Structure formats: C-alpha cells, structure tokens
Amino acid sequence: MRAISIIYRRELGAYLRSPLGWVVAAALLLVDGILFQSQAMAGELLSAEVLEKYFWSTSGVTMFMAVVLSGRLISEDRQNHSMILLNTSPVRDSEIVVGKFLSALTFLAIMLLLSVYMPLLIKVNGKVTGSQIFVGYLGLFLLGGAVIAIGVFASSLTKHQLVAYVIAAAITTSLLLLFQLSTRLDEPLRSGFSQLDLWWIHFQNGFMRGVVNVRDVVYYLAVTYVFLLLAVKTLEAKRWQ
C-alpha cells in the first residue's frame, strides 16, 4: 500500500502541476458549459429530460478526457526512461498500475465535481431530484474509470504517447460500437454483444435515466478490472524484455 500511495501522490501531483491537467479540466468544463447552455437554457422546460440530455453529452466528453488523462501514464515513463527506476525498485507491477490508475481517476473525479453546478441549476429551477443527479454522476465516474483502465492498458503497450492515445481511442470506440453490431446479429450473439457494449446498454438505459442497476455497476467494475489486469500482465512481460 505504501508503494501505491507514493506512486499515486506523484502522479496526482503531476496532473495538478502540469499545464496538461488544467487544460484538460478547462476543456471539459468549457465543452460541458457550452452543451449545457445549448440544451438547458434554450427555452426548454428544465426537467429530467434536459438532465438526461446533459448526461448524454457529458458522457462523451468524459470518455474523451479519460483517454487524454490515461494515455500518458506508463508510456511517458518509458519515454523518459524513468520506468527503469520503477522496474529496479522493490515495487510490484500491480502497484505501479493501481497507483497510476487511481491518480487519473481522482483527477477525473475532481473535474466532474467542478461541473456539478450545472445539473444543480436544473434541480433549483426545474423538476429533478438530487438522487437523479447523484446516479448520473455515479455512472460518469464508473464509465470514466473503465475508460481510464483502457487507457492504462494502451499506455503499457508502447512508449509513444500518441500511439497509446490511438490504441485507447480505438478500443473504446470498438466497445461503443458493439451495440450497433449486435443489432445485425441473431440470438444468442445479439444479447451477448449488446451486454458488452460500453455505453448504450449500461449508461444510456440506466445511469443516464437516474436508474441504478447492479448489472451495470458490475459491468463497469469488471471492464476496469480486466484492463488493469491486462496492463499488469503487459508490464510483467516487458520487464523481462
């Protein structure tokens, strides 16, 4: 745990001190603000429907920002040759992956918290409940965590950050297209592929509408675990190369 804590504080400090972290945060808030202005303040009745539109658009921004935050986590260390120091220190690969993952997840959570005033405006002036807002943000947090795990895995594959971003974006996009693919398949493949989709089934039909399904929570936790495990195994394989 001590090694995870050290890596976590180091990476989180890097986000807070570097221009990249604040540029990403500013971009997230700017895009969210523009989308909120165009949807909630465009003369429509402030209601649960507007809140759904807000979470619909914010989920896309969150996934994009999660890729940006996570694509550099391991590849940057390889590029700067600081990964050699980690490999020769008494730190397990799982501790490296978990520490870096938690730092990116914490920074993403900070950005999401900074944007919570927008749906609160809908609550004050419209007809939504605090639980709907909480559930929507829980979904954004879980979705962002799953995409960050994908980014950590992509970052473990290469020392080039641009390549890591492309791989992470490609994997995320592939998971987003599984529902569309499932509509062209017959059973039981249709059900199987649709349940593996990253957004349509588990976010749009659940969290976005203020509904918590245990199945959706388990899905996002499972995706996060699988890709973090793949990142650990990749680091273990590369340690001996």
N, C-alpha and C positions, 0 to 999 in steps of 0.2 A: 504493500500500500504506500510505503514511503516513496518508492521509485515512481509510482503512478502520480503521486502528489507533486513531486518535483517536476516531472515532465508536464503535468497539467498546468502548473503555475508558470512555467517557462513559456509554453505555447500560448496560454491566455494572455500573458504579458506581451508577447509578440504581436498579438492581434490588437491589443489596446494601445501599443506604442507605435505601430506601423501605420502609414497612410492608407494601406490597403484595407485594413479593418474598418476605419472610419469612412472611407469611400464606399465600401460595400454597405455599411449601415445607412449612410446618407442616401445612397441609391435606392435601397429598399424602402425607406421612409418616403422618398420623393415619388417613386412609382406608386406606392400604396396610396399616398395622398392624392395624386392625380386621378387614379382609378376610383377612389372613394368620392372625390368631387364630382366626377362624371356620372357616377351611379346614384349615390345617396342624395346629392344636392342638385339633382337635375329636375326638380319639380315633382319627383315621385313621392308617394307616401312613405315615410320612414317606417319600415316594418320588417318582419322576419324575412320577407322576400329580398329586401335590399341587403340584409345581413348575409343571406346566402350568396348573393352576388359578390359581396365583399370577400367572403372566404373563398369563393371560386377563383377570383382574380389573385388574391393574396397567396393562395396555394402555389400557383405557378411561379410567382416571384420568389417565394420561399424555397422552392426546389432549385431555382437558378442560383440563388445566393448560397445555398448549401453546397452546390457543386463548386462555386468560386472559393468558398471558405476551406473546403476539404482537399481540393486538388493539389495543393502545395505541401501538405502536411509531412509527407515522407519523401517525396521527390526532391523537395528543396534541400533536405538534409543530405541526400545523396549528391546533389549538385554542388553543395558547399563542402562536401567531404566530412561533415560532422556526424554522419551515420557511422563512420568508422569508430568514432569515440564511443557511441552508444553500443556498438557491437562488441567492443573490447571491455566494456564496463559490466559490473555484475547486475545487469538489467535484463529481464526476460523480454522476448519479443512481444508477448501478450501485454506486458506493462507499457511498452512503447506505444502500441496500438491503442490501448484503452486510454492512456493519458492524453494522447493527441486527439482522439475522438471526443473525449469529454470537454476538452478546451474549445473545440469548434462548436460543440453542442451548446455550451454555456454562452458563447458569444452570440450564437443564433437566438438563444432564448432571450438575451438582453435586447436584441433588435426587435423581437416580437413584442416584448413588454413595452418598448418605446412606441409601438404602433397601436397599443390597446385603446388609446383615447378615441380613435376613430369609431370603432363599434360602440364605445360608451356614449358617443353622441347620438347614435341611433337609439340606445336604451333611454336616454334622457328625453329625447323628442319623439320617440316612436313607441311601438308596442312589441318589445322583445324583453326577454328575461336575462338575468345575469348568468343563469345556467347555460343558456344557448351560446353566449359569448365564451364562457369557460370551455365548453365542449368543443367549440370551433377551434380555439387556441390549443387545446389538448391535441386535436387532430393535426394542426400545423406543426406542433412540437414533435409528434411521433413521425409524421411524414418527413419533416426536415432531418430528424435523426436517422431515418432509414437512408435518405439520400446522402447524408454525410458519411455513413458507413460505406456506401457505394464509392464515394469519392476517396475514402481512405484506402480501400482496396485498389482502386485505379492508381492512386499515388504510389502504392507499394510495388507496382509493376514496372515502373520506369523512373529514371532520374530527370526526365524532361517534363517540366510542369505543364507545358502546352499539350503534350501527348496525354498526360494524366487527365487534364480537363476534357479532352476529346473522348477518352475512354469512359470517363464518368458520365458525360452527357449522353454517350451512345447507349450505355447500359440503362440509364434512367429512361431515356426515350423508348428503348425496347420494352421495358416494363410498363410504360404508359400505353403502348400500342397493343398489349395483349388482349384487352377487352375488345378492341376493334377486330383483332384477328379471330377472337372466339366467335363473333357473330357469323363468320363464314364457315365454321366447323360444325360437325354433328356431335351429338352426345356420344360418349361422356367427355370428349375433348373440349366441347364448348364450356361446360361447367368448370373443368379443371383450369383452362386458360383464363377464364374470366375471374376466378378467385385468386389468381396470381397477379392480376393487374394492380398497379401501384396506386391508382387514383380513382378510376371510375367507380369501382365497387366499394372500396373501403373508405374513401374520403367523401366522394360526392353523395353517395347514398346513405352515409352515416354521419360523420362529424360535421359536414357542411350543413346538415339539416338539424343539428343540435341533438343527435341521437348517438348514444354510446353503445356499441355492440362489442362484447368480449372478443368475438371473432376478429374484428378489425384491429383491436389493440394487440391481440396475439400475432396477427399477421405482420404488423409493423415491427414488433419486437423480434419476430422470427427473421425478417429480412435484415434487420440491423445485426443480429447475432451471426447470421450466415456470412454476411460480407465482412464483418470484423474477423471472423474465424478464417476466412479466405485470406485476409490481409496478414494475419499472424502466420499462416502456413507459407505464404509467399515470402515473408521476411525470413522464416526459418530455412527455406530452400535457398534463398540468395545469400544467407550468411556463410554458406559453405562454397560459394562460387568464387 
